[in-house]
Amino acid sequence: MSELTPALSHEPPAQSLPVPDTMPAAPAHWSLATRLAFRFGFCYLMMYALCCGNATIWEVIPFHIGEHLNNWFSWPFFHAAQWLGQHLFHLTGVGAKLHGTGSGDTILNWIAIGVMFVVAILATLIWTALDRRSTAYPRLFFWFRLTLRLTLGVAMVGYGLAKLFPLQMSPPSLAVLNEPLGNTSPMTMLWTLIGLNPIYEMICGAAEVAAGLLIFFRRTTLLGALLTAFLSTNIVLYNFCFDVPVKIYAAHLLFLSLAVAAPDFRALLRFFFLHLPATPRGGWSRPARRYGLRIETVVTVVVILLVVAPQAYQSGKFYSKQLASERNPPVLTGQWHVASATRPVLTGDGLPMTDIFFEPSGRTMLRDSATVLWRAFTQVDNKKHTMLLASEVGEPITYAMTQPDPSHLILKPTGKNAKNDGTLALVRVPLPSHYPLEDRGFHWVNEWGLER
């Protein structure tokens, strides 16, 4: 793809920096290596952009239509991965079947990526065999790059807003604060460290939002792609070094950013390493007809209005709700131990829940019999005296709440859950009123490093 930019020149600066609007079109002839690289990159990255299941180009289509399209496009790859997992790799257990999960790195995810890779190779070979006359694909490259830009922009804005409004890494939870340090997972340690100081998280989020917005516009695409490559490299390092289960997706964000910046690699090499004047060309690639630019503008505006703006509104709304909950914690806030259960609530590994933590932020954590923490969701209706509890496995359970005194809580399943789920008797566990980790704060002067 580096052939998309003109060859390096040693002309004087005045002649090598033409006005962008008068720049010549991309070369009409690409080398064989460039054509092969483009064909494979187009096939593989377009499949991923349409089927990855995270931030895809389908997000621009509202009313869940885009979600259904994503499911339809990804269906062949994930069901092929399930079949291969069961018949070729002889997988058994929970990993052998498609299931809802908080991880993007399941064994079936890895197999699905392998399927896409093989399909892309076969498609490249077929494309090369059938298309021997084309020497370049400038028009297809324009639409391909636009798709990658929108996909990458949506992803970075989504990532960034979850940090700009500190939601992704919330303040240290009661569950983690009351765990022995050695019991915590590397990911939990990382999340706790970042969530400890929301200012740091917000600065990281602002950088990711800026990168995403820059990618949306052709004039600033290169700057956005380079900033995204820098930020996504850090995300990849976090995910691989701290075992965060979004390794596949983070790595592909890096690949997408490099693919978007690829046409300008030669100009970047010329400027940064040869110290010669250079003009980026990829951002000024144009379709054969002007209506392509109009479509690009309309699509970009639609994405900003239908995706970015609602995401920003929802993030702000959720963060305001979290702040309100932290200022006025719910009555049930704290740790509750399961004293008895006629039928236990199961966690992700199938082990029974032993404790439930109602966080000041409004979030919920469960601890199982192996002292492993699991994310959960609860919704309390104080007027009806009911609680909805959703764990990693099984259907959400609706309980009728009875609190004989501040230290005891009885949860009795109601409605359709009455026959299949059991009654829980919970006892409040006394917790410290404050934690040094949260009290330390910032100090300009430190005579000694504080270690405890």
VMD Tcl script that draws the C-alpha trace (Angstrom):
set ca {
  {0.00 0.00 0.00}
  {3.02 2.27 0.27}
  {2.91 2.60 -3.55}
  {-0.17 4.81 -3.19}
  {2.13 7.78 -2.57}
  {4.47 9.33 -5.14}
  {8.12 8.33 -5.12}
  {10.54 10.21 -2.91}
  {11.80 13.35 -4.55}
  {14.75 15.65 -3.90}
  {13.11 18.72 -5.46}
  {13.28 22.04 -3.64}
  {10.66 22.60 -0.92}
  {8.75 25.14 -2.99}
  {8.08 22.53 -5.67}
  {7.53 19.54 -3.37}
  {4.77 21.13 -1.30}
  {1.90 21.88 -3.73}
  {-1.44 23.12 -2.56}
  {-3.49 20.08 -1.39}
  {-6.46 20.78 -3.64}
  {-4.20 20.66 -6.71}
  {-2.44 17.45 -5.79}
  {-2.34 14.78 -8.48}
  {-4.34 11.63 -8.03}
  {-2.82 8.46 -6.67}
  {-0.56 6.57 -9.09}
  {-2.47 4.64 -11.75}
  {-0.10 1.68 -11.50}
  {0.66 -0.25 -8.33}
  {3.34 -2.87 -8.04}
  {2.29 -6.51 -7.77}
  {3.23 -6.56 -4.08}
  {1.08 -3.50 -3.43}
  {-1.87 -5.00 -5.28}
  {-1.59 -8.26 -3.34}
  {-1.26 -6.40 -0.03}
  {-4.29 -4.28 -0.84}
  {-6.42 -7.25 -1.87}
  {-5.60 -9.17 1.29}
  {-5.96 -6.11 3.52}
  {-9.29 -5.24 1.92}
  {-10.69 -8.76 2.33}
  {-9.49 -9.32 5.90}
  {-10.05 -5.89 7.41}
  {-13.45 -5.45 5.77}
  {-14.56 -8.80 7.18}
  {-13.37 -7.76 10.62}
  {-14.92 -4.29 10.38}
  {-18.27 -5.86 9.46}
  {-18.21 -8.83 11.82}
  {-15.97 -8.15 14.82}
  {-18.88 -7.74 17.26}
  {-17.38 -4.74 19.05}
  {-17.50 -1.33 17.38}
  {-18.47 -2.05 13.77}
  {-19.56 0.13 10.89}
  {-23.10 -1.16 11.46}
  {-23.36 1.03 14.56}
  {-24.30 3.97 12.34}
  {-27.66 2.28 11.65}
  {-30.13 2.97 14.50}
  {-33.12 1.08 15.95}
  {-31.08 -2.14 16.43}
  {-31.02 -2.66 12.65}
  {-27.23 -2.34 12.61}
  {-26.98 -4.84 15.47}
  {-28.98 -7.39 13.49}
  {-26.84 -6.81 10.40}
  {-23.70 -7.38 12.45}
  {-25.15 -10.65 13.77}
  {-26.03 -11.82 10.26}
  {-22.59 -11.03 8.84}
  {-20.72 -12.61 11.76}
  {-22.97 -15.71 11.93}
  {-21.03 -17.79 9.32}
  {-17.65 -17.14 10.94}
  {-18.65 -17.85 14.54}
  {-20.69 -20.92 13.70}
  {-17.85 -22.20 11.53}
  {-15.57 -21.59 14.54}
  {-17.93 -23.57 16.78}
  {-18.04 -26.48 14.33}
  {-14.26 -26.51 13.95}
  {-13.80 -26.22 17.71}
  {-15.95 -29.27 18.35}
  {-14.89 -31.47 15.42}
  {-11.31 -30.43 14.63}
  {-10.00 -29.27 18.00}
  {-12.31 -31.50 20.07}
  {-13.31 -28.75 22.49}
  {-15.61 -29.57 25.39}
  {-17.24 -27.62 28.16}
  {-18.38 -24.01 28.12}
  {-15.74 -23.00 25.56}
  {-17.10 -25.42 22.96}
  {-20.34 -23.47 22.42}
  {-21.19 -19.88 21.58}
  {-22.35 -18.11 24.72}
  {-22.66 -14.68 26.23}
  {-19.38 -13.64 27.78}
  {-17.51 -10.62 29.09}
  {-14.43 -11.75 27.18}
  {-13.49 -11.05 23.58}
  {-10.74 -13.66 23.66}
  {-12.63 -16.93 23.96}
  {-11.28 -19.94 22.11}
  {-14.09 -19.55 19.56}
  {-13.12 -15.90 19.04}
  {-9.57 -16.99 18.19}
  {-10.82 -19.71 15.84}
  {-13.19 -17.24 14.15}
  {-10.27 -14.88 13.53}
  {-8.38 -17.80 12.02}
  {-11.35 -18.54 9.75}
  {-11.41 -14.91 8.58}
  {-7.67 -15.05 7.91}
  {-7.97 -18.19 5.78}
  {-10.99 -16.82 3.91}
  {-9.08 -13.61 3.22}
  {-6.14 -15.57 1.77}
  {-8.45 -17.62 -0.47}
  {-10.33 -14.50 -1.58}
  {-7.03 -12.79 -2.39}
  {-5.89 -15.73 -4.52}
  {-9.23 -15.89 -6.38}
  {-9.26 -12.10 -6.86}
  {-5.71 -12.21 -8.24}
  {-6.53 -15.06 -10.60}
  {-9.68 -13.40 -11.98}
  {-8.45 -9.80 -12.12}
  {-5.21 -9.68 -14.10}
  {-5.89 -6.41 -15.92}
  {-6.33 -3.94 -13.07}
  {-3.12 -2.15 -12.16}
  {-4.55 -0.06 -9.29}
  {-7.72 0.37 -7.23}
  {-7.88 4.07 -6.31}
  {-11.68 4.26 -6.23}
  {-12.10 1.07 -4.18}
  {-9.31 2.23 -1.90}
  {-11.20 5.47 -1.22}
  {-14.32 3.63 0.01}
  {-12.24 1.01 1.84}
  {-10.33 3.69 3.72}
  {-13.55 5.54 4.54}
  {-15.02 2.36 6.04}
  {-11.92 1.81 8.16}
  {-11.92 5.46 9.25}
  {-15.52 5.33 10.41}
  {-15.06 1.98 12.16}
  {-11.92 3.17 13.92}
  {-13.40 6.56 14.78}
  {-16.49 5.01 16.37}
  {-14.33 2.62 18.37}
  {-11.97 5.30 19.69}
  {-14.77 7.71 20.59}
  {-16.59 4.90 22.42}
  {-13.44 3.91 24.30}
  {-12.65 7.54 25.07}
  {-16.09 8.55 26.33}
  {-16.04 5.64 28.80}
  {-12.89 7.21 30.28}
  {-13.65 10.90 29.75}
  {-16.65 10.20 31.96}
  {-14.82 7.81 34.35}
  {-17.03 4.77 33.88}
  {-14.79 2.07 32.43}
  {-12.45 2.11 35.43}
  {-14.66 3.13 38.34}
  {-13.27 4.08 41.80}
  {-11.86 1.15 43.82}
  {-14.75 -1.11 44.75}
  {-15.57 -2.31 48.24}
  {-15.06 -5.85 46.97}
  {-11.48 -5.14 45.86}
  {-10.65 -2.98 48.89}
  {-11.53 -5.89 51.14}
  {-9.62 -8.54 49.19}
  {-6.07 -9.58 50.11}
  {-3.78 -7.97 47.53}
  {-2.51 -11.36 46.41}
  {-6.04 -12.53 45.59}
  {-6.69 -9.85 42.98}
  {-6.22 -10.54 39.29}
  {-3.79 -8.49 37.15}
  {-6.74 -6.91 35.31}
  {-8.42 -5.93 38.58}
  {-5.16 -4.42 39.82}
  {-4.88 -2.39 36.60}
  {-8.52 -1.27 36.70}
  {-8.19 -0.29 40.37}
  {-4.98 1.64 39.75}
  {-6.47 3.67 36.90}
  {-9.82 4.17 38.66}
  {-8.06 5.40 41.80}
  {-7.41 8.78 40.13}
  {-10.20 9.81 37.74}
  {-8.16 12.75 36.43}
  {-5.66 10.38 34.82}
  {-8.48 8.32 33.33}
  {-10.21 11.44 31.98}
  {-7.01 12.67 30.30}
  {-6.59 9.27 28.61}
  {-10.22 9.40 27.54}
  {-9.88 12.91 26.11}
  {-6.92 11.75 24.00}
  {-8.93 8.77 22.65}
  {-11.95 10.95 21.85}
  {-9.69 13.45 20.06}
  {-8.10 10.65 18.03}
  {-11.50 9.31 17.01}
  {-12.83 12.72 15.98}
  {-9.68 13.51 13.97}
  {-10.06 10.27 12.00}
  {-13.58 11.21 10.92}
  {-12.35 14.09 8.75}
  {-10.18 13.56 5.68}
  {-7.93 16.57 6.34}
  {-7.03 15.30 9.83}
  {-7.18 11.56 9.20}
  {-3.41 11.04 9.27}
  {-3.03 12.86 12.59}
  {-5.92 10.85 14.04}
  {-4.50 7.56 12.74}
  {-1.05 8.26 14.20}
  {-2.55 9.28 17.55}
  {-4.74 6.17 17.50}
  {-1.74 3.96 16.70}
  {0.09 5.43 19.70}
  {-2.89 5.04 22.04}
  {-3.89 1.59 20.81}
  {-0.30 0.38 21.24}
  {-0.60 1.31 24.90}
  {-3.96 -0.49 25.08}
  {-2.40 -3.58 23.50}
  {0.41 -3.53 26.05}
  {-2.07 -3.20 28.90}
  {-4.20 -6.04 27.59}
  {-1.33 -8.45 26.94}
  {0.72 -7.59 30.02}
  {-2.21 -7.53 32.48}
  {-4.28 -10.30 30.86}
  {-7.22 -8.08 29.93}
  {-9.58 -10.21 27.78}
  {-9.83 -7.78 24.85}
  {-6.53 -8.68 23.21}
  {-7.95 -9.50 19.76}
  {-9.96 -6.31 19.51}
  {-7.19 -4.04 20.82}
  {-4.68 -5.54 18.38}
  {-7.07 -4.98 15.49}
  {-7.57 -1.34 16.46}
  {-3.82 -1.00 16.04}
  {-3.94 -2.82 12.67}
  {-6.80 -0.58 11.48}
  {-4.94 2.59 12.44}
  {-1.81 1.43 10.59}
  {-3.88 0.54 7.53}
  {-5.44 4.01 7.51}
  {-2.01 5.66 7.79}
  {-0.31 3.29 5.31}
  {-0.58 5.55 2.22}
  {1.46 8.19 4.03}
  {4.24 5.94 5.34}
  {6.63 7.12 2.64}
  {5.96 10.78 3.40}
  {6.40 10.12 7.12}
  {9.69 8.32 6.47}
  {10.87 11.19 4.30}
  {9.99 13.83 6.89}
  {10.98 12.16 10.17}
  {14.00 10.10 9.12}
  {15.41 11.79 6.01}
  {14.56 15.29 7.28}
  {13.26 16.29 3.86}
  {10.06 18.17 2.96}
  {7.15 15.79 2.40}
  {3.44 16.07 1.75}
  {1.05 13.37 2.99}
  {-1.13 12.10 0.15}
  {-3.45 9.51 1.65}
  {-5.73 12.07 3.27}
  {-6.30 13.75 -0.08}
  {-7.17 10.66 -2.09}
  {-10.34 11.38 -3.99}
  {-12.93 9.20 -5.75}
  {-13.31 9.41 -9.50}
  {-16.45 11.55 -9.25}
  {-17.28 14.42 -6.89}
  {-20.44 12.74 -5.59}
  {-18.16 10.38 -3.65}
  {-16.95 13.31 -1.54}
  {-20.53 14.34 -0.88}
  {-21.42 10.82 0.22}
  {-18.37 10.80 2.49}
  {-19.44 14.09 4.09}
  {-23.02 12.93 4.60}
  {-21.97 9.59 6.09}
  {-19.51 11.30 8.46}
  {-22.17 13.73 9.66}
  {-24.65 10.87 10.13}
  {-22.12 8.92 12.20}
  {-21.43 11.91 14.42}
  {-25.14 12.62 14.92}
  {-26.37 9.04 15.34}
  {-23.39 7.46 17.12}
  {-21.05 9.99 18.70}
  {-23.65 12.41 20.05}
  {-25.87 9.71 21.65}
  {-22.79 8.01 23.14}
  {-21.67 11.28 24.68}
  {-25.15 11.92 26.08}
  {-25.49 8.41 27.53}
  {-21.99 8.50 29.03}
  {-22.70 11.81 30.71}
  {-26.03 10.51 31.97}
  {-24.52 7.34 33.45}
  {-21.69 9.27 35.06}
  {-24.11 11.75 36.65}
  {-26.07 8.81 38.03}
  {-22.87 7.26 39.42}
  {-21.82 10.53 41.08}
  {-25.26 10.90 42.65}
  {-25.06 7.35 44.00}
  {-21.58 7.98 45.44}
  {-22.74 11.18 47.16}
  {-25.79 9.43 48.63}
  {-24.97 5.70 48.79}
  {-27.95 3.33 48.80}
  {-29.00 1.87 52.15}
  {-27.77 -1.59 51.17}
  {-24.25 -0.35 50.32}
  {-21.65 -2.70 51.74}
  {-20.76 -6.39 51.92}
  {-23.43 -9.01 52.59}
  {-22.57 -12.63 53.36}
  {-24.87 -15.48 52.33}
  {-25.75 -17.08 55.68}
  {-28.07 -19.62 54.07}
  {-29.56 -20.39 50.67}
  {-32.21 -22.95 49.79}
  {-30.74 -22.88 46.27}
  {-27.44 -21.03 45.65}
  {-26.88 -18.34 43.05}
  {-24.21 -19.59 40.64}
  {-21.38 -17.47 39.27}
  {-19.47 -17.72 35.97}
  {-17.48 -20.81 36.95}
  {-20.59 -22.55 38.28}
  {-19.58 -22.04 41.91}
  {-22.08 -20.70 44.46}
  {-22.11 -17.06 45.48}
  {-20.94 -16.52 49.06}
  {-20.96 -12.71 49.26}
  {-22.53 -9.81 47.44}
  {-21.10 -6.28 47.42}
  {-23.36 -3.30 46.79}
  {-20.96 -0.56 45.74}
  {-21.42 3.17 46.50}
  {-21.30 3.75 42.72}
  {-24.40 1.59 42.26}
  {-22.51 -1.35 40.79}
  {-22.56 -4.89 42.17}
  {-19.90 -7.54 42.67}
  {-20.28 -11.18 43.68}
  {-17.73 -13.40 45.43}
  {-17.88 -17.15 44.91}
  {-16.76 -20.01 47.14}
  {-13.28 -19.88 45.58}
  {-12.99 -16.16 46.57}
  {-13.19 -15.10 42.92}
  {-14.99 -11.82 42.20}
  {-17.60 -11.51 39.45}
  {-19.41 -8.53 38.02}
  {-23.17 -8.50 38.42}
  {-26.12 -6.17 38.01}
  {-28.82 -5.31 40.53}
  {-31.81 -3.04 40.33}
  {-33.63 -2.22 43.55}
  {-37.21 -0.94 43.65}
  {-37.69 0.47 47.15}
  {-41.39 1.10 46.59}
  {-42.16 -2.49 45.62}
  {-39.44 -3.87 47.90}
  {-37.98 -5.95 45.08}
  {-34.52 -6.56 43.71}
  {-33.46 -7.78 40.26}
  {-30.18 -9.72 40.34}
  {-28.35 -10.71 37.15}
  {-25.17 -12.76 37.46}
  {-22.81 -14.08 34.78}
  {-24.89 -17.21 34.21}
  {-28.56 -18.02 34.14}
  {-31.56 -15.77 33.82}
  {-31.99 -12.61 35.95}
  {-33.79 -13.30 39.23}
  {-36.39 -11.05 40.82}
  {-36.51 -11.18 44.62}
  {-38.89 -9.79 47.20}
  {-36.79 -7.99 49.82}
  {-37.39 -8.15 53.56}
  {-35.02 -6.43 55.99}
  {-35.81 -7.33 59.64}
  {-32.99 -5.04 60.82}
  {-30.05 -3.12 59.26}
  {-27.80 -6.19 59.51}
  {-30.06 -8.82 57.94}
  {-31.65 -9.13 54.51}
  {-33.98 -11.83 53.17}
  {-34.33 -12.29 49.42}
  {-37.22 -14.49 48.31}
  {-37.71 -15.22 44.58}
  {-41.03 -14.08 43.13}
  {-43.03 -14.58 39.96}
  {-41.58 -17.02 37.44}
  {-38.44 -17.35 39.61}
  {-40.35 -18.67 42.64}
  {-40.15 -22.33 41.59}
  {-36.65 -22.47 40.16}
  {-34.63 -20.27 42.54}
  {-34.05 -20.31 46.28}
  {-34.39 -17.89 49.18}
  {-31.24 -16.14 50.36}
  {-30.56 -15.04 53.93}
  {-27.87 -12.35 53.97}
  {-25.92 -10.87 56.87}
  {-24.12 -7.53 56.67}
  {-20.34 -7.74 57.14}
  {-18.78 -4.81 59.08}
  {-16.32 -2.88 56.91}
  {-13.76 -0.16 57.68}
  {-15.05 3.40 57.50}
  {-12.11 4.51 55.34}
  {-9.13 3.08 53.44}
  {-5.56 4.51 53.29}
  {-5.46 3.75 49.56}
  {-8.23 6.28 48.97}
  {-7.17 8.75 51.68}
  {-3.56 9.28 50.61}
  {-4.24 11.86 47.91}
  {-1.60 14.04 46.22}
  {1.48 15.57 47.89}
  {3.91 18.04 46.35}
  {6.49 17.25 49.04}
  {7.51 13.71 49.97}
  {10.55 13.34 52.23}
  {10.25 9.57 51.97}
  {8.36 7.31 49.64}
  {5.28 6.06 51.47}
  {5.19 2.26 51.37}
  {2.88 0.22 53.54}
}
mol new
graphics top color blue
foreach p $ca { graphics top sphere $p radius 0.5 }
foreach p [lrange $ca 0 end-1] q [lrange $ca 1 end] { graphics top cylinder $p $q radius 0.2 }
display resetview
